[in-house]
Amino acid sequence: MERDGGVWMKTDNQNSPGLEPMYCSVSAAEDASGHGRTTMYRWATEGRIRMVKSGGRTLIEVASLRRYLDSLPEFRPAMGASTKAGRLAA
């Protein structure tokens, strides 16, 4: 495990299998979630995810981001809705 800008990050060290970071940068959260910076800050303002400041950096609590994303409803297409793949096959 190594320290990256105030955050303990997972490395390939065999002494810590399965250890995940507790916090990540906003840009890492953007990459992981597919949502942008503005959305991350809005979610934090709304209390959906937790952000902290460490050494001048803004970090997102990974568990809070995961909990929020897991709470979102699963996509289910409407009955009888046509899909692009279905239209192309016809």
Gaussian input, Z-matrix of N, CA and C with variables (Angstrom, degrees):
# hf/3-21g

backbone

0 1
 N
 C     1     B1
 C     2     B2     1     A1
 N     3     B3     2     A2     1     D1
 C     4     B4     3     A3     2     D2
 C     5     B5     4     A4     3     D3
 N     6     B6     5     A5     4     D4
 C     7     B7     6     A6     5     D5
 C     8     B8     7     A7     6     D6
 N     9     B9     8     A8     7     D7
 C    10    B10     9     A9     8     D8
 C    11    B11    10    A10     9     D9
 N    12    B12    11    A11    10    D10
 C    13    B13    12    A12    11    D11
 C    14    B14    13    A13    12    D12
 N    15    B15    14    A14    13    D13
 C    16    B16    15    A15    14    D14
 C    17    B17    16    A16    15    D15
 N    18    B18    17    A17    16    D16
 C    19    B19    18    A18    17    D17
 C    20    B20    19    A19    18    D18
 N    21    B21    20    A20    19    D19
 C    22    B22    21    A21    20    D20
 C    23    B23    22    A22    21    D21
 N    24    B24    23    A23    22    D22
 C    25    B25    24    A24    23    D23
 C    26    B26    25    A25    24    D24
 N    27    B27    26    A26    25    D25
 C    28    B28    27    A27    26    D26
 C    29    B29    28    A28    27    D27
 N    30    B30    29    A29    28    D28
 C    31    B31    30    A30    29    D29
 C    32    B32    31    A31    30    D30
 N    33    B33    32    A32    31    D31
 C    34    B34    33    A33    32    D32
 C    35    B35    34    A34    33    D33
 N    36    B36    35    A35    34    D34
 C    37    B37    36    A36    35    D35
 C    38    B38    37    A37    36    D36
 N    39    B39    38    A38    37    D37
 C    40    B40    39    A39    38    D38
 C    41    B41    40    A40    39    D39
 N    42    B42    41    A41    40    D40
 C    43    B43    42    A42    41    D41
 C    44    B44    43    A43    42    D42
 N    45    B45    44    A44    43    D43
 C    46    B46    45    A45    44    D44
 C    47    B47    46    A46    45    D45
 N    48    B48    47    A47    46    D46
 C    49    B49    48    A48    47    D47
 C    50    B50    49    A49    48    D48
 N    51    B51    50    A50    49    D49
 C    52    B52    51    A51    50    D50
 C    53    B53    52    A52    51    D51
 N    54    B54    53    A53    52    D52
 C    55    B55    54    A54    53    D53
 C    56    B56    55    A55    54    D54
 N    57    B57    56    A56    55    D55
 C    58    B58    57    A57    56    D56
 C    59    B59    58    A58    57    D57
 N    60    B60    59    A59    58    D58
 C    61    B61    60    A60    59    D59
 C    62    B62    61    A61    60    D60
 N    63    B63    62    A62    61    D61
 C    64    B64    63    A63    62    D62
 C    65    B65    64    A64    63    D63
 N    66    B66    65    A65    64    D64
 C    67    B67    66    A66    65    D65
 C    68    B68    67    A67    66    D66
 N    69    B69    68    A68    67    D67
 C    70    B70    69    A69    68    D68
 C    71    B71    70    A70    69    D69
 N    72    B72    71    A71    70    D70
 C    73    B73    72    A72    71    D71
 C    74    B74    73    A73    72    D72
 N    75    B75    74    A74    73    D73
 C    76    B76    75    A75    74    D74
 C    77    B77    76    A76    75    D75
 N    78    B78    77    A77    76    D76
 C    79    B79    78    A78    77    D77
 C    80    B80    79    A79    78    D78
 N    81    B81    80    A80    79    D79
 C    82    B82    81    A81    80    D80
 C    83    B83    82    A82    81    D81
 N    84    B84    83    A83    82    D82
 C    85    B85    84    A84    83    D83
 C    86    B86    85    A85    84    D84
 N    87    B87    86    A86    85    D85
 C    88    B88    87    A87    86    D86
 C    89    B89    88    A88    87    D87
 N    90    B90    89    A89    88    D88
 C    91    B91    90    A90    89    D89
 C    92    B92    91    A91    90    D90
 N    93    B93    92    A92    91    D91
 C    94    B94    93    A93    92    D92
 C    95    B95    94    A94    93    D93
 N    96    B96    95    A95    94    D94
 C    97    B97    96    A96    95    D95
 C    98    B98    97    A97    96    D96
 N    99    B99    98    A98    97    D97
 C   100   B100    99    A99    98    D98
 C   101   B101   100   A100    99    D99
 N   102   B102   101   A101   100   D100
 C   103   B103   102   A102   101   D101
 C   104   B104   103   A103   102   D102
 N   105   B105   104   A104   103   D103
 C   106   B106   105   A105   104   D104
 C   107   B107   106   A106   105   D105
 N   108   B108   107   A107   106   D106
 C   109   B109   108   A108   107   D107
 C   110   B110   109   A109   108   D108
 N   111   B111   110   A110   109   D109
 C   112   B112   111   A111   110   D110
 C   113   B113   112   A112   111   D111
 N   114   B114   113   A113   112   D112
 C   115   B115   114   A114   113   D113
 C   116   B116   115   A115   114   D114
 N   117   B117   116   A116   115   D115
 C   118   B118   117   A117   116   D116
 C   119   B119   118   A118   117   D117
 N   120   B120   119   A119   118   D118
 C   121   B121   120   A120   119   D119
 C   122   B122   121   A121   120   D120
 N   123   B123   122   A122   121   D121
 C   124   B124   123   A123   122   D122
 C   125   B125   124   A124   123   D123
 N   126   B126   125   A125   124   D124
 C   127   B127   126   A126   125   D125
 C   128   B128   127   A127   126   D126
 N   129   B129   128   A128   127   D127
 C   130   B130   129   A129   128   D128
 C   131   B131   130   A130   129   D129
 N   132   B132   131   A131   130   D130
 C   133   B133   132   A132   131   D131
 C   134   B134   133   A133   132   D132
 N   135   B135   134   A134   133   D133
 C   136   B136   135   A135   134   D134
 C   137   B137   136   A136   135   D135
 N   138   B138   137   A137   136   D136
 C   139   B139   138   A138   137   D137
 C   140   B140   139   A139   138   D138
 N   141   B141   140   A140   139   D139
 C   142   B142   141   A141   140   D140
 C   143   B143   142   A142   141   D141
 N   144   B144   143   A143   142   D142
 C   145   B145   144   A144   143   D143
 C   146   B146   145   A145   144   D144
 N   147   B147   146   A146   145   D145
 C   148   B148   147   A147   146   D146
 C   149   B149   148   A148   147   D147
 N   150   B150   149   A149   148   D148
 C   151   B151   150   A150   149   D149
 C   152   B152   151   A151   150   D150
 N   153   B153   152   A152   151   D151
 C   154   B154   153   A153   152   D152
 C   155   B155   154   A154   153   D153
 N   156   B156   155   A155   154   D154
 C   157   B157   156   A156   155   D155
 C   158   B158   157   A157   156   D156
 N   159   B159   158   A158   157   D157
 C   160   B160   159   A159   158   D158
 C   161   B161   160   A160   159   D159
 N   162   B162   161   A161   160   D160
 C   163   B163   162   A162   161   D161
 C   164   B164   163   A163   162   D162
 N   165   B165   164   A164   163   D163
 C   166   B166   165   A165   164   D164
 C   167   B167   166   A166   165   D165
 N   168   B168   167   A167   166   D166
 C   169   B169   168   A168   167   D167
 C   170   B170   169   A169   168   D168
 N   171   B171   170   A170   169   D169
 C   172   B172   171   A171   170   D170
 C   173   B173   172   A172   171   D171
 N   174   B174   173   A173   172   D172
 C   175   B175   174   A174   173   D173
 C   176   B176   175   A175   174   D174
 N   177   B177   176   A176   175   D175
 C   178   B178   177   A177   176   D176
 C   179   B179   178   A178   177   D177
 N   180   B180   179   A179   178   D178
 C   181   B181   180   A180   179   D179
 C   182   B182   181   A181   180   D180
 N   183   B183   182   A182   181   D181
 C   184   B184   183   A183   182   D182
 C   185   B185   184   A184   183   D183
 N   186   B186   185   A185   184   D184
 C   187   B187   186   A186   185   D185
 C   188   B188   187   A187   186   D186
 N   189   B189   188   A188   187   D187
 C   190   B190   189   A189   188   D188
 C   191   B191   190   A190   189   D189
 N   192   B192   191   A191   190   D190
 C   193   B193   192   A192   191   D191
 C   194   B194   193   A193   192   D192
 N   195   B195   194   A194   193   D193
 C   196   B196   195   A195   194   D194
 C   197   B197   196   A196   195   D195
 N   198   B198   197   A197   196   D196
 C   199   B199   198   A198   197   D197
 C   200   B200   199   A199   198   D198
 N   201   B201   200   A200   199   D199
 C   202   B202   201   A201   200   D200
 C   203   B203   202   A202   201   D201
 N   204   B204   203   A203   202   D202
 C   205   B205   204   A204   203   D203
 C   206   B206   205   A205   204   D204
 N   207   B207   206   A206   205   D205
 C   208   B208   207   A207   206   D206
 C   209   B209   208   A208   207   D207
 N   210   B210   209   A209   208   D208
 C   211   B211   210   A210   209   D209
 C   212   B212   211   A211   210   D210
 N   213   B213   212   A212   211   D211
 C   214   B214   213   A213   212   D212
 C   215   B215   214   A214   213   D213
 N   216   B216   215   A215   214   D214
 C   217   B217   216   A216   215   D215
 C   218   B218   217   A217   216   D216
 N   219   B219   218   A218   217   D217
 C   220   B220   219   A219   218   D218
 C   221   B221   220   A220   219   D219
 N   222   B222   221   A221   220   D220
 C   223   B223   222   A222   221   D221
 C   224   B224   223   A223   222   D222
 N   225   B225   224   A224   223   D223
 C   226   B226   225   A225   224   D224
 C   227   B227   226   A226   225   D225
 N   228   B228   227   A227   226   D226
 C   229   B229   228   A228   227   D227
 C   230   B230   229   A229   228   D228
 N   231   B231   230   A230   229   D229
 C   232   B232   231   A231   230   D230
 C   233   B233   232   A232   231   D231
 N   234   B234   233   A233   232   D232
 C   235   B235   234   A234   233   D233
 C   236   B236   235   A235   234   D234
 N   237   B237   236   A236   235   D235
 C   238   B238   237   A237   236   D236
 C   239   B239   238   A238   237   D237
 N   240   B240   239   A239   238   D238
 C   241   B241   240   A240   239   D239
 C   242   B242   241   A241   240   D240
 N   243   B243   242   A242   241   D241
 C   244   B244   243   A243   242   D242
 C   245   B245   244   A244   243   D243
 N   246   B246   245   A245   244   D244
 C   247   B247   246   A246   245   D245
 C   248   B248   247   A247   246   D246
 N   249   B249   248   A248   247   D247
 C   250   B250   249   A249   248   D248
 C   251   B251   250   A250   249   D249
 N   252   B252   251   A251   250   D250
 C   253   B253   252   A252   251   D251
 C   254   B254   253   A253   252   D252
 N   255   B255   254   A254   253   D253
 C   256   B256   255   A255   254   D254
 C   257   B257   256   A256   255   D255
 N   258   B258   257   A257   256   D256
 C   259   B259   258   A258   257   D257
 C   260   B260   259   A259   258   D258
 N   261   B261   260   A260   259   D259
 C   262   B262   261   A261   260   D260
 C   263   B263   262   A262   261   D261
 N   264   B264   263   A263   262   D262
 C   265   B265   264   A264   263   D263
 C   266   B266   265   A265   264   D264
 N   267   B267   266   A266   265   D265
 C   268   B268   267   A267   266   D266
 C   269   B269   268   A268   267   D267

   B1=1.4459
   B2=1.5177
   B3=1.3185
   B4=1.4539
   B5=1.5100
   B6=1.3054
   B7=1.4563
   B8=1.5180
   B9=1.3323
   B10=1.4536
   B11=1.5191
   B12=1.3239
   B13=1.4598
   B14=1.5134
   B15=1.3193
   B16=1.4552
   B17=1.5180
   B18=1.3218
   B19=1.4604
   B20=1.5213
   B21=1.3166
   B22=1.4540
   B23=1.5136
   B24=1.3180
   B25=1.4571
   B26=1.5251
   B27=1.3087
   B28=1.4607
   B29=1.5282
   B30=1.3038
   B31=1.4566
   B32=1.5198
   B33=1.3135
   B34=1.4609
   B35=1.5274
   B36=1.3086
   B37=1.4524
   B38=1.5312
   B39=1.3181
   B40=1.4624
   B41=1.5268
   B42=1.3430
   B43=1.4582
   B44=1.5195
   B45=1.3183
   B46=1.4686
   B47=1.5243
   B48=1.3428
   B49=1.4668
   B50=1.5230
   B51=1.3171
   B52=1.4543
   B53=1.5097
   B54=1.3237
   B55=1.4582
   B56=1.5222
   B57=1.3167
   B58=1.4585
   B59=1.5201
   B60=1.3409
   B61=1.4640
   B62=1.5250
   B63=1.3232
   B64=1.4617
   B65=1.5221
   B66=1.3222
   B67=1.4591
   B68=1.5165
   B69=1.3170
   B70=1.4595
   B71=1.5225
   B72=1.3125
   B73=1.4588
   B74=1.5266
   B75=1.3186
   B76=1.4642
   B77=1.5244
   B78=1.3358
   B79=1.4672
   B80=1.5274
   B81=1.3426
   B82=1.4691
   B83=1.5235
   B84=1.3364
   B85=1.4676
   B86=1.5226
   B87=1.3393
   B88=1.4688
   B89=1.5202
   B90=1.3340
   B91=1.4666
   B92=1.5247
   B93=1.3235
   B94=1.4635
   B95=1.5204
   B96=1.3373
   B97=1.4655
   B98=1.5231
   B99=1.3309
   B100=1.4599
   B101=1.5207
   B102=1.3235
   B103=1.4631
   B104=1.5159
   B105=1.3257
   B106=1.4480
   B107=1.5168
   B108=1.3232
   B109=1.4633
   B110=1.5228
   B111=1.3358
   B112=1.4646
   B113=1.5204
   B114=1.3185
   B115=1.4650
   B116=1.5203
   B117=1.3388
   B118=1.4713
   B119=1.5311
   B120=1.3274
   B121=1.4672
   B122=1.5321
   B123=1.3281
   B124=1.4712
   B125=1.5182
   B126=1.3373
   B127=1.4588
   B128=1.5244
   B129=1.3424
   B130=1.4678
   B131=1.5262
   B132=1.3263
   B133=1.4645
   B134=1.5235
   B135=1.3219
   B136=1.4652
   B137=1.5337
   B138=1.3338
   B139=1.4627
   B140=1.5181
   B141=1.3069
   B142=1.4733
   B143=1.5313
   B144=1.3368
   B145=1.4585
   B146=1.5225
   B147=1.3284
   B148=1.4668
   B149=1.5177
   B150=1.3327
   B151=1.4590
   B152=1.5181
   B153=1.3271
   B154=1.4611
   B155=1.5249
   B156=1.3281
   B157=1.4597
   B158=1.5197
   B159=1.3184
   B160=1.4599
   B161=1.5191
   B162=1.3241
   B163=1.4624
   B164=1.5119
   B165=1.3147
   B166=1.4624
   B167=1.5199
   B168=1.3121
   B169=1.4690
   B170=1.5159
   B171=1.3148
   B172=1.4584
   B173=1.5196
   B174=1.3192
   B175=1.4593
   B176=1.5155
   B177=1.3095
   B178=1.4651
   B179=1.5232
   B180=1.3280
   B181=1.4603
   B182=1.5315
   B183=1.3233
   B184=1.4651
   B185=1.5244
   B186=1.3288
   B187=1.4697
   B188=1.5238
   B189=1.3376
   B190=1.4672
   B191=1.5255
   B192=1.3335
   B193=1.4694
   B194=1.5251
   B195=1.3162
   B196=1.4701
   B197=1.5316
   B198=1.3453
   B199=1.4755
   B200=1.5206
   B201=1.3319
   B202=1.4613
   B203=1.5287
   B204=1.3138
   B205=1.4677
   B206=1.5276
   B207=1.3279
   B208=1.4703
   B209=1.5248
   B210=1.3307
   B211=1.4677
   B212=1.5255
   B213=1.3268
   B214=1.4644
   B215=1.5263
   B216=1.3274
   B217=1.4674
   B218=1.5259
   B219=1.3126
   B220=1.4573
   B221=1.5224
   B222=1.3251
   B223=1.4587
   B224=1.5208
   B225=1.3099
   B226=1.4670
   B227=1.5231
   B228=1.3355
   B229=1.4641
   B230=1.5241
   B231=1.3034
   B232=1.4655
   B233=1.5218
   B234=1.3232
   B235=1.4668
   B236=1.5221
   B237=1.3069
   B238=1.4529
   B239=1.5163
   B240=1.3217
   B241=1.4662
   B242=1.5182
   B243=1.3004
   B244=1.4582
   B245=1.5216
   B246=1.3152
   B247=1.4563
   B248=1.5114
   B249=1.2956
   B250=1.4530
   B251=1.5293
   B252=1.3332
   B253=1.4652
   B254=1.5256
   B255=1.3334
   B256=1.4585
   B257=1.5161
   B258=1.3232
   B259=1.4663
   B260=1.5158
   B261=1.3182
   B262=1.4561
   B263=1.5226
   B264=1.3352
   B265=1.4582
   B266=1.5224
   B267=1.3023
   B268=1.4639
   B269=1.5073
   A1=107.14
   A2=117.13
   A3=120.78
   A4=110.13
   A5=114.22
   A6=119.70
   A7=109.12
   A8=117.08
   A9=122.65
   A10=108.25
   A11=117.31
   A12=120.68
   A13=113.95
   A14=118.40
   A15=120.53
   A16=114.18
   A17=118.09
   A18=121.34
   A19=108.42
   A20=116.06
   A21=119.18
   A22=108.39
   A23=116.46
   A24=121.65
   A25=109.68
   A26=115.64
   A27=122.49
   A28=109.12
   A29=116.37
   A30=121.60
   A31=107.61
   A32=116.76
   A33=120.97
   A34=112.32
   A35=117.75
   A36=123.02
   A37=109.60
   A38=116.80
   A39=120.59
   A40=112.10
   A41=117.73
   A42=120.78
   A43=112.52
   A44=117.99
   A45=120.66
   A46=110.79
   A47=117.42
   A48=118.95
   A49=111.91
   A50=115.99
   A51=121.16
   A52=115.12
   A53=118.20
   A54=120.68
   A55=109.65
   A56=116.51
   A57=121.57
   A58=109.38
   A59=117.16
   A60=119.54
   A61=111.16
   A62=116.12
   A63=121.04
   A64=110.64
   A65=116.85
   A66=122.87
   A67=109.17
   A68=116.09
   A69=120.86
   A70=108.73
   A71=115.89
   A72=120.30
   A73=109.73
   A74=115.46
   A75=119.88
   A76=109.46
   A77=117.36
   A78=118.90
   A79=111.68
   A80=118.58
   A81=120.42
   A82=110.42
   A83=117.08
   A84=120.88
   A85=110.53
   A86=116.58
   A87=120.17
   A88=109.78
   A89=116.19
   A90=120.82
   A91=111.45
   A92=116.53
   A93=120.88
   A94=112.42
   A95=116.87
   A96=119.99
   A97=113.95
   A98=116.76
   A99=119.55
   A100=112.98
   A101=117.50
   A102=122.59
   A103=108.82
   A104=116.99
   A105=122.15
   A106=114.77
   A107=114.55
   A108=124.00
   A109=112.11
   A110=117.22
   A111=120.75
   A112=110.60
   A113=116.95
   A114=121.31
   A115=110.74
   A116=117.91
   A117=121.17
   A118=110.61
   A119=116.86
   A120=120.29
   A121=111.18
   A122=117.12
   A123=120.00
   A124=110.05
   A125=117.10
   A126=120.59
   A127=110.92
   A128=117.11
   A129=120.27
   A130=110.26
   A131=117.15
   A132=121.58
   A133=110.79
   A134=116.61
   A135=121.73
   A136=112.55
   A137=116.92
   A138=120.74
   A139=114.02
   A140=117.58
   A141=120.80
   A142=112.07
   A143=116.83
   A144=121.91
   A145=107.99
   A146=116.09
   A147=120.93
   A148=109.74
   A149=116.01
   A150=123.00
   A151=108.59
   A152=115.61
   A153=121.84
   A154=108.55
   A155=115.73
   A156=121.65
   A157=107.53
   A158=116.36
   A159=121.70
   A160=108.43
   A161=116.16
   A162=119.73
   A163=113.16
   A164=117.47
   A165=120.97
   A166=114.15
   A167=117.27
   A168=120.80
   A169=109.80
   A170=116.02
   A171=121.68
   A172=107.40
   A173=115.97
   A174=121.51
   A175=110.15
   A176=115.48
   A177=122.00
   A178=108.77
   A179=115.35
   A180=120.36
   A181=107.72
   A182=115.87
   A183=121.54
   A184=111.25
   A185=117.97
   A186=121.19
   A187=111.12
   A188=117.88
   A189=119.67
   A190=110.96
   A191=116.79
   A192=120.12
   A193=109.81
   A194=116.31
   A195=120.59
   A196=110.85
   A197=116.74
   A198=120.50
   A199=110.70
   A200=116.66
   A201=119.01
   A202=110.91
   A203=117.61
   A204=119.79
   A205=111.20
   A206=117.00
   A207=120.24
   A208=112.29
   A209=117.39
   A210=120.81
   A211=112.92
   A212=116.98
   A213=119.85
   A214=110.16
   A215=117.14
   A216=119.38
   A217=111.23
   A218=114.64
   A219=120.82
   A220=109.24
   A221=116.79
   A222=121.05
   A223=109.58
   A224=115.57
   A225=121.96
   A226=106.99
   A227=117.79
   A228=119.32
   A229=110.95
   A230=115.56
   A231=121.03
   A232=109.52
   A233=116.14
   A234=120.84
   A235=109.49
   A236=116.38
   A237=121.11
   A238=114.35
   A239=117.14
   A240=119.38
   A241=108.54
   A242=115.53
   A243=118.99
   A244=108.64
   A245=114.98
   A246=120.29
   A247=108.85
   A248=115.68
   A249=119.78
   A250=109.70
   A251=117.11
   A252=120.42
   A253=110.43
   A254=116.94
   A255=120.76
   A256=112.11
   A257=116.74
   A258=120.46
   A259=110.77
   A260=117.43
   A261=120.38
   A262=111.40
   A263=117.48
   A264=121.32
   A265=111.86
   A266=117.03
   A267=120.73
   A268=112.71
   D1=138.06
   D2=178.22
   D3=-130.26
   D4=158.68
   D5=-178.48
   D6=-96.26
   D7=129.31
   D8=-179.19
   D9=-124.26
   D10=98.82
   D11=177.16
   D12=59.33
   D13=39.04
   D14=177.43
   D15=92.00
   D16=3.66
   D17=-178.46
   D18=-124.86
   D19=132.28
   D20=175.03
   D21=-78.26
   D22=123.59
   D23=-175.45
   D24=-114.80
   D25=151.23
   D26=176.93
   D27=-70.52
   D28=137.09
   D29=174.04
   D30=-124.79
   D31=-176.24
   D32=179.65
   D33=-84.00
   D34=16.96
   D35=-179.96
   D36=-64.46
   D37=125.54
   D38=-178.65
   D39=-73.66
   D40=-12.35
   D41=179.85
   D42=-78.38
   D43=-9.60
   D44=-178.89
   D45=-133.57
   D46=58.99
   D47=-178.01
   D48=-64.97
   D49=136.69
   D50=175.31
   D51=78.40
   D52=1.69
   D53=-179.51
   D54=-74.03
   D55=127.24
   D56=-179.61
   D57=-113.77
   D58=154.15
   D59=178.64
   D60=-66.32
   D61=145.70
   D62=176.69
   D63=-82.30
   D64=-30.91
   D65=-178.45
   D66=-134.23
   D67=154.31
   D68=175.82
   D69=-140.40
   D70=164.17
   D71=177.89
   D72=-70.10
   D73=162.50
   D74=178.07
   D75=-61.90
   D76=-41.45
   D77=-178.90
   D78=-66.69
   D79=-34.59
   D80=175.89
   D81=-66.44
   D82=-38.06
   D83=177.35
   D84=-66.48
   D85=-36.79
   D86=176.16
   D87=-60.64
   D88=-48.87
   D89=-179.06
   D90=-61.29
   D91=-42.23
   D92=-176.67
   D93=-70.01
   D94=-34.97
   D95=-173.57
   D96=-98.04
   D97=-21.50
   D98=-175.69
   D99=81.79
   D100=8.52
   D101=178.92
   D102=-109.62
   D103=154.87
   D104=-175.04
   D105=-86.53
   D106=173.57
   D107=-178.65
   D108=-56.85
   D109=-45.92
   D110=-179.35
   D111=-60.20
   D112=-41.17
   D113=178.54
   D114=-64.13
   D115=-40.68
   D116=178.49
   D117=-59.33
   D118=-46.43
   D119=-179.48
   D120=-68.08
   D121=-35.92
   D122=177.48
   D123=-64.68
   D124=-45.87
   D125=178.58
   D126=-59.58
   D127=-39.36
   D128=178.85
   D129=-66.04
   D130=-42.80
   D131=178.78
   D132=-62.15
   D133=-36.78
   D134=179.76
   D135=-79.93
   D136=-4.57
   D137=179.86
   D138=81.79
   D139=12.99
   D140=-178.66
   D141=-78.05
   D142=-35.65
   D143=176.54
   D144=-129.95
   D145=163.13
   D146=-177.97
   D147=-108.57
   D148=129.47
   D149=174.72
   D150=-116.59
   D151=146.71
   D152=175.58
   D153=-133.11
   D154=162.27
   D155=174.59
   D156=-108.12
   D157=134.60
   D158=177.86
   D159=-143.71
   D160=112.95
   D161=178.64
   D162=59.39
   D163=34.63
   D164=-179.81
   D165=85.15
   D166=-6.60
   D167=178.87
   D168=-97.11
   D169=146.91
   D170=173.06
   D171=-96.44
   D172=126.34
   D173=-178.19
   D174=-122.92
   D175=150.23
   D176=179.35
   D177=-110.06
   D178=132.65
   D179=176.10
   D180=-69.92
   D181=117.36
   D182=-175.56
   D183=-59.04
   D184=-42.38
   D185=-178.59
   D186=-61.77
   D187=-38.22
   D188=-179.39
   D189=-69.69
   D190=-37.64
   D191=177.47
   D192=-65.70
   D193=-44.29
   D194=179.42
   D195=-62.30
   D196=-44.71
   D197=178.92
   D198=-59.42
   D199=-45.76
   D200=-177.99
   D201=-64.78
   D202=-47.34
   D203=-179.19
   D204=-63.42
   D205=-37.31
   D206=177.75
   D207=-67.64
   D208=-22.70
   D209=-179.01
   D210=-81.76
   D211=-12.16
   D212=-178.21
   D213=-71.01
   D214=147.53
   D215=-179.35
   D216=-67.99
   D217=146.94
   D218=177.39
   D219=-74.73
   D220=142.57
   D221=178.24
   D222=-72.47
   D223=131.11
   D224=175.06
   D225=-137.01
   D226=118.65
   D227=179.88
   D228=-63.47
   D229=148.19
   D230=179.03
   D231=-66.04
   D232=150.48
   D233=178.17
   D234=-59.78
   D235=132.77
   D236=177.17
   D237=77.63
   D238=0.71
   D239=179.82
   D240=-72.56
   D241=134.45
   D242=178.13
   D243=-83.96
   D244=149.05
   D245=177.65
   D246=-111.36
   D247=160.17
   D248=178.83
   D249=-60.16
   D250=-41.54
   D251=179.89
   D252=-61.56
   D253=-41.01
   D254=179.20
   D255=-65.58
   D256=-38.91
   D257=178.96
   D258=-68.24
   D259=-36.75
   D260=-179.03
   D261=-70.88
   D262=-32.24
   D263=-178.88
   D264=-74.40
   D265=-23.16
   D266=-175.86
   D267=-74.68

